[in-house]
Amino acid sequence: MTETTEEITIPTNEELMEALTEVKDPELDLNIVELGLVYDIAYDKGEVIVSMTLTSPGCPMGPIIKGGVYGRLIRVPGVSDVDVQIVWTPPWNPKEMASEDVQMALGIW
């Protein structure tokens, strides 16, 4: 009898965050990582748990962004499920959380 072993792919947090740079806020046309909307990302036995916020509690694009996060991460090798948790603490503050490039694009000095 021949034994075969399957190689298990475990993505790094850096790889997962890099994948999320492809997800944009449709209203701002800027990616959610550079905007500072992703607070935490964790990998556990195939499941990715993303803790993130939106630009405002009433953001009408919330479901689209959440779907974009799920759709992008589920395609990463080694990911079998994605749980996107929208949180409001701490509140999003682009002056502190967004990259310098995003701050410039938004006109924040």
MODELLER restraints for C-alpha pairs under 7 A, 6 or more apart:
rsr = mdl.restraints
at = mdl.atoms
rsr.add(forms.Gaussian(group=physical.xy_distance, feature=features.Distance(at['CA:8:A'], at['CA:78:A']), mean=6.95, stdev=0.5))
rsr.add(forms.Gaussian(group=physical.xy_distance, feature=features.Distance(at['CA:9:A'], at['CA:77:A']), mean=6.33, stdev=0.5))
rsr.add(forms.Gaussian(group=physical.xy_distance, feature=features.Distance(at['CA:9:A'], at['CA:78:A']), mean=4.80, stdev=0.5))
rsr.add(forms.Gaussian(group=physical.xy_distance, feature=features.Distance(at['CA:10:A'], at['CA:78:A']), mean=5.42, stdev=0.5))
rsr.add(forms.Gaussian(group=physical.xy_distance, feature=features.Distance(at['CA:11:A'], at['CA:78:A']), mean=6.46, stdev=0.5))
rsr.add(forms.Gaussian(group=physical.xy_distance, feature=features.Distance(at['CA:13:A'], at['CA:41:A']), mean=6.78, stdev=0.5))
rsr.add(forms.Gaussian(group=physical.xy_distance, feature=features.Distance(at['CA:16:A'], at['CA:73:A']), mean=6.94, stdev=0.5))
rsr.add(forms.Gaussian(group=physical.xy_distance, feature=features.Distance(at['CA:19:A'], at['CA:72:A']), mean=6.66, stdev=0.5))
rsr.add(forms.Gaussian(group=physical.xy_distance, feature=features.Distance(at['CA:19:A'], at['CA:73:A']), mean=6.70, stdev=0.5))
rsr.add(forms.Gaussian(group=physical.xy_distance, feature=features.Distance(at['CA:20:A'], at['CA:33:A']), mean=6.55, stdev=0.5))
rsr.add(forms.Gaussian(group=physical.xy_distance, feature=features.Distance(at['CA:20:A'], at['CA:69:A']), mean=6.55, stdev=0.5))
rsr.add(forms.Gaussian(group=physical.xy_distance, feature=features.Distance(at['CA:20:A'], at['CA:72:A']), mean=6.86, stdev=0.5))
rsr.add(forms.Gaussian(group=physical.xy_distance, feature=features.Distance(at['CA:21:A'], at['CA:31:A']), mean=5.41, stdev=0.5))
rsr.add(forms.Gaussian(group=physical.xy_distance, feature=features.Distance(at['CA:21:A'], at['CA:32:A']), mean=6.49, stdev=0.5))
rsr.add(forms.Gaussian(group=physical.xy_distance, feature=features.Distance(at['CA:21:A'], at['CA:33:A']), mean=5.61, stdev=0.5))
rsr.add(forms.Gaussian(group=physical.xy_distance, feature=features.Distance(at['CA:22:A'], at['CA:31:A']), mean=6.40, stdev=0.5))
rsr.add(forms.Gaussian(group=physical.xy_distance, feature=features.Distance(at['CA:23:A'], at['CA:31:A']), mean=5.45, stdev=0.5))
rsr.add(forms.Gaussian(group=physical.xy_distance, feature=features.Distance(at['CA:23:A'], at['CA:32:A']), mean=6.13, stdev=0.5))
rsr.add(forms.Gaussian(group=physical.xy_distance, feature=features.Distance(at['CA:23:A'], at['CA:68:A']), mean=5.92, stdev=0.5))
rsr.add(forms.Gaussian(group=physical.xy_distance, feature=features.Distance(at['CA:23:A'], at['CA:69:A']), mean=6.37, stdev=0.5))
rsr.add(forms.Gaussian(group=physical.xy_distance, feature=features.Distance(at['CA:24:A'], at['CA:30:A']), mean=5.13, stdev=0.5))
rsr.add(forms.Gaussian(group=physical.xy_distance, feature=features.Distance(at['CA:24:A'], at['CA:31:A']), mean=3.95, stdev=0.5))
rsr.add(forms.Gaussian(group=physical.xy_distance, feature=features.Distance(at['CA:24:A'], at['CA:32:A']), mean=5.57, stdev=0.5))
rsr.add(forms.Gaussian(group=physical.xy_distance, feature=features.Distance(at['CA:25:A'], at['CA:31:A']), mean=6.07, stdev=0.5))
rsr.add(forms.Gaussian(group=physical.xy_distance, feature=features.Distance(at['CA:25:A'], at['CA:32:A']), mean=6.24, stdev=0.5))
rsr.add(forms.Gaussian(group=physical.xy_distance, feature=features.Distance(at['CA:25:A'], at['CA:65:A']), mean=6.39, stdev=0.5))
rsr.add(forms.Gaussian(group=physical.xy_distance, feature=features.Distance(at['CA:26:A'], at['CA:61:A']), mean=6.99, stdev=0.5))
rsr.add(forms.Gaussian(group=physical.xy_distance, feature=features.Distance(at['CA:32:A'], at['CA:38:A']), mean=6.60, stdev=0.5))
rsr.add(forms.Gaussian(group=physical.xy_distance, feature=features.Distance(at['CA:34:A'], at['CA:98:A']), mean=5.64, stdev=0.5))
rsr.add(forms.Gaussian(group=physical.xy_distance, feature=features.Distance(at['CA:34:A'], at['CA:99:A']), mean=5.27, stdev=0.5))
rsr.add(forms.Gaussian(group=physical.xy_distance, feature=features.Distance(at['CA:34:A'], at['CA:102:A']), mean=6.49, stdev=0.5))
rsr.add(forms.Gaussian(group=physical.xy_distance, feature=features.Distance(at['CA:35:A'], at['CA:94:A']), mean=6.90, stdev=0.5))
rsr.add(forms.Gaussian(group=physical.xy_distance, feature=features.Distance(at['CA:35:A'], at['CA:97:A']), mean=6.84, stdev=0.5))
rsr.add(forms.Gaussian(group=physical.xy_distance, feature=features.Distance(at['CA:35:A'], at['CA:98:A']), mean=4.39, stdev=0.5))
rsr.add(forms.Gaussian(group=physical.xy_distance, feature=features.Distance(at['CA:35:A'], at['CA:99:A']), mean=6.43, stdev=0.5))
rsr.add(forms.Gaussian(group=physical.xy_distance, feature=features.Distance(at['CA:35:A'], at['CA:102:A']), mean=6.31, stdev=0.5))
rsr.add(forms.Gaussian(group=physical.xy_distance, feature=features.Distance(at['CA:36:A'], at['CA:97:A']), mean=4.68, stdev=0.5))
rsr.add(forms.Gaussian(group=physical.xy_distance, feature=features.Distance(at['CA:36:A'], at['CA:98:A']), mean=4.59, stdev=0.5))
rsr.add(forms.Gaussian(group=physical.xy_distance, feature=features.Distance(at['CA:37:A'], at['CA:52:A']), mean=5.46, stdev=0.5))
rsr.add(forms.Gaussian(group=physical.xy_distance, feature=features.Distance(at['CA:37:A'], at['CA:53:A']), mean=5.18, stdev=0.5))
rsr.add(forms.Gaussian(group=physical.xy_distance, feature=features.Distance(at['CA:37:A'], at['CA:54:A']), mean=6.12, stdev=0.5))
rsr.add(forms.Gaussian(group=physical.xy_distance, feature=features.Distance(at['CA:37:A'], at['CA:92:A']), mean=6.98, stdev=0.5))
rsr.add(forms.Gaussian(group=physical.xy_distance, feature=features.Distance(at['CA:38:A'], at['CA:51:A']), mean=6.31, stdev=0.5))
rsr.add(forms.Gaussian(group=physical.xy_distance, feature=features.Distance(at['CA:38:A'], at['CA:52:A']), mean=4.33, stdev=0.5))
rsr.add(forms.Gaussian(group=physical.xy_distance, feature=features.Distance(at['CA:38:A'], at['CA:53:A']), mean=6.61, stdev=0.5))
rsr.add(forms.Gaussian(group=physical.xy_distance, feature=features.Distance(at['CA:39:A'], at['CA:51:A']), mean=5.50, stdev=0.5))
rsr.add(forms.Gaussian(group=physical.xy_distance, feature=features.Distance(at['CA:39:A'], at['CA:52:A']), mean=5.08, stdev=0.5))
rsr.add(forms.Gaussian(group=physical.xy_distance, feature=features.Distance(at['CA:40:A'], at['CA:50:A']), mean=5.87, stdev=0.5))
rsr.add(forms.Gaussian(group=physical.xy_distance, feature=features.Distance(at['CA:40:A'], at['CA:51:A']), mean=5.01, stdev=0.5))
rsr.add(forms.Gaussian(group=physical.xy_distance, feature=features.Distance(at['CA:40:A'], at['CA:52:A']), mean=6.83, stdev=0.5))
rsr.add(forms.Gaussian(group=physical.xy_distance, feature=features.Distance(at['CA:41:A'], at['CA:48:A']), mean=6.92, stdev=0.5))
rsr.add(forms.Gaussian(group=physical.xy_distance, feature=features.Distance(at['CA:41:A'], at['CA:49:A']), mean=5.69, stdev=0.5))
rsr.add(forms.Gaussian(group=physical.xy_distance, feature=features.Distance(at['CA:41:A'], at['CA:50:A']), mean=4.56, stdev=0.5))
rsr.add(forms.Gaussian(group=physical.xy_distance, feature=features.Distance(at['CA:41:A'], at['CA:51:A']), mean=6.27, stdev=0.5))
rsr.add(forms.Gaussian(group=physical.xy_distance, feature=features.Distance(at['CA:42:A'], at['CA:48:A']), mean=5.58, stdev=0.5))
rsr.add(forms.Gaussian(group=physical.xy_distance, feature=features.Distance(at['CA:42:A'], at['CA:49:A']), mean=5.18, stdev=0.5))
rsr.add(forms.Gaussian(group=physical.xy_distance, feature=features.Distance(at['CA:42:A'], at['CA:50:A']), mean=6.59, stdev=0.5))
rsr.add(forms.Gaussian(group=physical.xy_distance, feature=features.Distance(at['CA:43:A'], at['CA:49:A']), mean=6.45, stdev=0.5))
rsr.add(forms.Gaussian(group=physical.xy_distance, feature=features.Distance(at['CA:46:A'], at['CA:78:A']), mean=5.82, stdev=0.5))
rsr.add(forms.Gaussian(group=physical.xy_distance, feature=features.Distance(at['CA:46:A'], at['CA:79:A']), mean=4.64, stdev=0.5))
rsr.add(forms.Gaussian(group=physical.xy_distance, feature=features.Distance(at['CA:46:A'], at['CA:80:A']), mean=4.96, stdev=0.5))
rsr.add(forms.Gaussian(group=physical.xy_distance, feature=features.Distance(at['CA:46:A'], at['CA:81:A']), mean=6.45, stdev=0.5))
rsr.add(forms.Gaussian(group=physical.xy_distance, feature=features.Distance(at['CA:47:A'], at['CA:79:A']), mean=5.94, stdev=0.5))
rsr.add(forms.Gaussian(group=physical.xy_distance, feature=features.Distance(at['CA:47:A'], at['CA:80:A']), mean=5.80, stdev=0.5))
rsr.add(forms.Gaussian(group=physical.xy_distance, feature=features.Distance(at['CA:47:A'], at['CA:81:A']), mean=4.67, stdev=0.5))
rsr.add(forms.Gaussian(group=physical.xy_distance, feature=features.Distance(at['CA:47:A'], at['CA:82:A']), mean=5.58, stdev=0.5))
rsr.add(forms.Gaussian(group=physical.xy_distance, feature=features.Distance(at['CA:48:A'], at['CA:79:A']), mean=6.80, stdev=0.5))
rsr.add(forms.Gaussian(group=physical.xy_distance, feature=features.Distance(at['CA:48:A'], at['CA:81:A']), mean=6.33, stdev=0.5))
rsr.add(forms.Gaussian(group=physical.xy_distance, feature=features.Distance(at['CA:48:A'], at['CA:82:A']), mean=4.77, stdev=0.5))
rsr.add(forms.Gaussian(group=physical.xy_distance, feature=features.Distance(at['CA:48:A'], at['CA:83:A']), mean=6.21, stdev=0.5))
rsr.add(forms.Gaussian(group=physical.xy_distance, feature=features.Distance(at['CA:49:A'], at['CA:82:A']), mean=5.95, stdev=0.5))
rsr.add(forms.Gaussian(group=physical.xy_distance, feature=features.Distance(at['CA:49:A'], at['CA:83:A']), mean=4.80, stdev=0.5))
rsr.add(forms.Gaussian(group=physical.xy_distance, feature=features.Distance(at['CA:49:A'], at['CA:84:A']), mean=6.04, stdev=0.5))
rsr.add(forms.Gaussian(group=physical.xy_distance, feature=features.Distance(at['CA:50:A'], at['CA:83:A']), mean=6.21, stdev=0.5))
rsr.add(forms.Gaussian(group=physical.xy_distance, feature=features.Distance(at['CA:50:A'], at['CA:84:A']), mean=4.85, stdev=0.5))
rsr.add(forms.Gaussian(group=physical.xy_distance, feature=features.Distance(at['CA:50:A'], at['CA:85:A']), mean=5.91, stdev=0.5))
rsr.add(forms.Gaussian(group=physical.xy_distance, feature=features.Distance(at['CA:51:A'], at['CA:84:A']), mean=6.32, stdev=0.5))
rsr.add(forms.Gaussian(group=physical.xy_distance, feature=features.Distance(at['CA:51:A'], at['CA:85:A']), mean=4.91, stdev=0.5))
rsr.add(forms.Gaussian(group=physical.xy_distance, feature=features.Distance(at['CA:51:A'], at['CA:86:A']), mean=6.12, stdev=0.5))
rsr.add(forms.Gaussian(group=physical.xy_distance, feature=features.Distance(at['CA:51:A'], at['CA:87:A']), mean=6.64, stdev=0.5))
rsr.add(forms.Gaussian(group=physical.xy_distance, feature=features.Distance(at['CA:52:A'], at['CA:85:A']), mean=6.26, stdev=0.5))
rsr.add(forms.Gaussian(group=physical.xy_distance, feature=features.Distance(at['CA:52:A'], at['CA:86:A']), mean=5.19, stdev=0.5))
rsr.add(forms.Gaussian(group=physical.xy_distance, feature=features.Distance(at['CA:52:A'], at['CA:87:A']), mean=5.90, stdev=0.5))
rsr.add(forms.Gaussian(group=physical.xy_distance, feature=features.Distance(at['CA:53:A'], at['CA:86:A']), mean=5.18, stdev=0.5))
rsr.add(forms.Gaussian(group=physical.xy_distance, feature=features.Distance(at['CA:53:A'], at['CA:87:A']), mean=5.19, stdev=0.5))
rsr.add(forms.Gaussian(group=physical.xy_distance, feature=features.Distance(at['CA:53:A'], at['CA:88:A']), mean=5.94, stdev=0.5))
rsr.add(forms.Gaussian(group=physical.xy_distance, feature=features.Distance(at['CA:53:A'], at['CA:92:A']), mean=6.87, stdev=0.5))
rsr.add(forms.Gaussian(group=physical.xy_distance, feature=features.Distance(at['CA:54:A'], at['CA:62:A']), mean=6.65, stdev=0.5))
rsr.add(forms.Gaussian(group=physical.xy_distance, feature=features.Distance(at['CA:55:A'], at['CA:92:A']), mean=6.11, stdev=0.5))
rsr.add(forms.Gaussian(group=physical.xy_distance, feature=features.Distance(at['CA:66:A'], at['CA:84:A']), mean=6.53, stdev=0.5))
rsr.add(forms.Gaussian(group=physical.xy_distance, feature=features.Distance(at['CA:70:A'], at['CA:82:A']), mean=5.76, stdev=0.5))
rsr.add(forms.Gaussian(group=physical.xy_distance, feature=features.Distance(at['CA:70:A'], at['CA:84:A']), mean=7.00, stdev=0.5))
rsr.add(forms.Gaussian(group=physical.xy_distance, feature=features.Distance(at['CA:73:A'], at['CA:82:A']), mean=6.93, stdev=0.5))
rsr.add(forms.Gaussian(group=physical.xy_distance, feature=features.Distance(at['CA:74:A'], at['CA:80:A']), mean=6.39, stdev=0.5))
rsr.add(forms.Gaussian(group=physical.xy_distance, feature=features.Distance(at['CA:74:A'], at['CA:81:A']), mean=6.30, stdev=0.5))
rsr.add(forms.Gaussian(group=physical.xy_distance, feature=features.Distance(at['CA:74:A'], at['CA:82:A']), mean=6.48, stdev=0.5))
rsr.add(forms.Gaussian(group=physical.xy_distance, feature=features.Distance(at['CA:94:A'], at['CA:103:A']), mean=6.87, stdev=0.5))
rsr.add(forms.Gaussian(group=physical.xy_distance, feature=features.Distance(at['CA:95:A'], at['CA:103:A']), mean=6.91, stdev=0.5))
rsr.add(forms.Gaussian(group=physical.xy_distance, feature=features.Distance(at['CA:95:A'], at['CA:108:A']), mean=6.92, stdev=0.5))
